[in-house]
């Protein structure tokens, strides 16, 4: 499972696995990192679309 920060302020932050010094990630860790990356890209693209829309709206004012 992808590491989660377990502070009271940030409960839903997911942190990717880091490669241990002199070691490799397991296939499961690589898969989890890939899934996390894919979901992050979807969110970033959606945010960019919102920013673009907002920018266009403010240019009309």
C-alpha positions as CSV (number, residue, x, y, z in Angstrom):
1,X,0.0,0.0,0.0
2,X,1.2,3.5,-0.8
3,X,2.4,5.3,2.4
4,X,0.0,7.7,3.9
5,X,0.9,10.6,6.2
6,X,-0.9,10.0,9.4
7,X,-1.0,13.5,10.9
8,X,-4.2,15.0,12.0
9,X,-3.9,17.9,9.6
10,X,-3.3,15.8,6.5
11,X,-5.1,12.5,6.5
12,X,-5.5,11.8,2.7
13,X,-2.0,12.5,1.4
14,X,-0.4,9.5,-0.4
15,X,3.4,9.4,-0.7
16,X,5.1,7.1,-3.2
17,X,7.5,4.4,-2.2
18,X,11.2,5.4,-2.3
19,X,13.8,3.1,-3.5
20,X,16.0,1.9,-0.6
21,X,19.6,2.8,-0.7
22,X,21.4,0.2,-2.7
23,X,18.2,-1.7,-3.3
24,X,15.2,-1.9,-5.6
25,X,11.4,-1.5,-5.2
26,X,9.3,-4.7,-5.3
27,X,7.0,-5.2,-8.2
28,X,4.1,-4.4,-5.9
29,X,5.6,-1.1,-4.8
30,X,6.3,-0.2,-8.4
31,X,2.7,-0.9,-9.3
32,X,1.4,1.2,-6.4
33,X,3.7,4.1,-7.4
34,X,2.4,3.8,-11.0
35,X,-1.2,3.9,-9.9
36,X,-0.5,6.9,-7.7
37,X,1.2,8.7,-10.6
38,X,-1.7,8.0,-12.9
39,X,-4.2,9.4,-10.5
40,X,-2.1,12.4,-9.8
41,X,-1.8,13.1,-13.6
42,X,-5.6,13.0,-13.9
43,X,-6.0,15.5,-11.0
44,X,-3.3,17.8,-12.4
45,X,-4.9,17.8,-15.9
46,X,-8.3,18.6,-14.4
47,X,-6.8,21.4,-12.4
48,X,-5.1,22.8,-15.5
49,X,-8.3,22.7,-17.4
50,X,-10.0,24.7,-14.6
51,X,-7.1,27.2,-14.5
52,X,-7.5,27.7,-18.3
53,X,-11.2,28.2,-18.0
54,X,-10.8,30.6,-15.2
55,X,-8.1,32.5,-17.1
56,X,-10.4,32.8,-20.2
57,X,-13.3,34.0,-18.0
58,X,-11.1,36.7,-16.3
59,X,-9.9,37.9,-19.7
60,X,-13.5,38.6,-20.7
61,X,-14.1,40.9,-17.8
